[in-house]
Amino acid sequence: MRVFITGATGVLGRRLVEQLTNNGHDVVGLVRDADGETAVANRGGTPRYGDVLEPESLDAAMDDGIEVVIHAATAIPESTKPSEAEWAHNDRVRMEGAKNVLSKLPDSVEQFLLPSVVWLARQPDGSVFDETAERHPDRATQSLAELEALLLNRAGESTVDAAILRCGFFYAPDARDTLTWGKQLLDGDLPIVGGGLLGRRDAELSVVHVDDAARAFVAAIEQEASGMYHIVDDEPVTPATLFTAFAERLDAPDPGRIPGWLARFFIGKVTAKVMTHPMPTTNEKAARELDWEPTYPTYREGLDQIIDQWERDGTLAELRSDTPVEAVPSVDTAASSS
Ligand SMILES: NC(=O)c1ccc[n+]([C@@H]2O[C@H](COP(=O)([O-])OP(=O)(O)OC[C@H]3O[C@@H](n4cnc5c(N)ncnc54)[C@H](OP(=O)(O)O)[C@@H]3O)[C@@H](O)[C@H]2O)c1
């Protein structure tokens, strides 16, 4: 298949380029600078310059032979306390970006895939939910909810299939959050949120190693899938269990605990909410229909892989030093291990 990817230089996108080319697909990756061009080319893809917010730039980037499109571009704010303007920009990249890509789709396109997030459909009472559950978006996920609905409606009226892969919380050796957690744990600065008004002490998160999330997209393309799928590992985990296991593997101090109401000041309101509200779901439909299963079935195997990679590529030594996490290389030196 000839696959066009927006967000091809991101944590998920880099793996999509690599895994798809490894499986014999022909990949075109949208890039915005020389680093992006190198990242896509090094993984076997063809880089094309463009910006999803500049529709005319997509004319040259999306050629007539493209059969599959993945819209993985996102601009999730990186700051602890993002401004409304940062969220609004992320909404534009998601929604206006998707509409721009859709407006330029060559006739050859048969399938459009969107990575979404499982916590968009978490239930107010914390119960287990599946792909049929009602959405409960918040400020951070409202634009994704609208985009999911738009794609499903559009698919009903056209010949292009829409596959929405709602993924669990990403973790990987080169994922920004994972690097930040590792650094904060080593410095004794990562608090475990201990319940209270902002959320529950025992909130179960659904997580997925990004290598496995990318494999699910490859499977969805090869199975010509359409509809909604939840891409999570086999075992929801509480932040307390996850961070304690991470600290043990890093030989870091036991993480401290803080009340929920205080968490927003340390990890930001949005992350605090994601971390403290349960989102238990399952990968049963994806396993059944996509012939996909996680190679890291739980956070335990996934964390082992991260530590192993960090030891091999020097990231662990950098994190143990005074190097700020922003300066730890994460694109090409700590790339996907898949
Ligand atoms: N993080 C999670 O826990 C999680 C969980 C489930 C699903 N997801 C979803 O997975 C998808 C990928 O996330 P990620 O973590 O891989 O993101 P990421 O690492 O932050 O990468 C974002 C990508 O979007 C590109 N981009 C941003 N603005 C753009 C624009 N105006 N035009 C073209 N490209 C643009 C970036 O390109 P540059 O390199 O040029 O900046 C980069 O390639 C997103 O849809 C996200 O919502 C994330």
The ligand as an ORCA input file, in Angstrom:
! r2SCAN-3c Opt
* xyz 0 1
  N       0.557     10.883     23.792
  C      -0.353      9.960     24.112
  O      -0.389      9.424     25.235
  C      -1.360      9.558     23.069
  C      -2.215      8.508     23.361
  C      -3.122      8.110     22.424
  C      -3.187      8.748     21.186
  N      -2.358      9.796     20.920
  C      -2.483     10.425     19.589
  O      -1.458      9.940     18.725
  C      -1.173     10.928     17.738
  C       0.325     11.128     17.632
  O       0.817     11.583     18.879
  P       2.378     11.691     19.158
  O       2.549     11.505     20.626
  O       3.123     10.842     18.191
  O       2.633     13.223     18.787
  P       4.037     14.009     18.773
  O       5.174     13.131     19.098
  O       3.815     15.252     19.604
  O       4.182     14.433     17.239
  C       3.374     15.429     16.688
  C       3.566     15.390     15.177
  O       2.652     16.328     14.570
  C       3.406     17.127     13.653
  N       2.768     18.446     13.479
  C       2.446     19.341     14.432
  N       1.894     20.430     13.858
  C       1.846     20.194     12.513
  C       1.395     20.935     11.397
  N       0.842     22.159     11.529
  N       1.522     20.389     10.158
  C       2.079     19.173      9.996
  N       2.537     18.413     11.024
  C       2.413     18.928     12.268
  C       4.785     17.215     14.273
  O       5.708     17.625     13.293
  P       7.078     18.410     13.646
  O       8.087     17.326     13.980
  O       7.392     19.132     12.385
  O       6.793     19.302     14.816
  C       4.977     15.776     14.724
  O       5.315     14.977     13.619
  C      -1.972     12.173     18.123
  O      -3.137     12.228     17.357
  C      -2.307     11.931     19.577
  O      -3.502     12.588     19.962
  C      -1.430     10.184     21.812
*
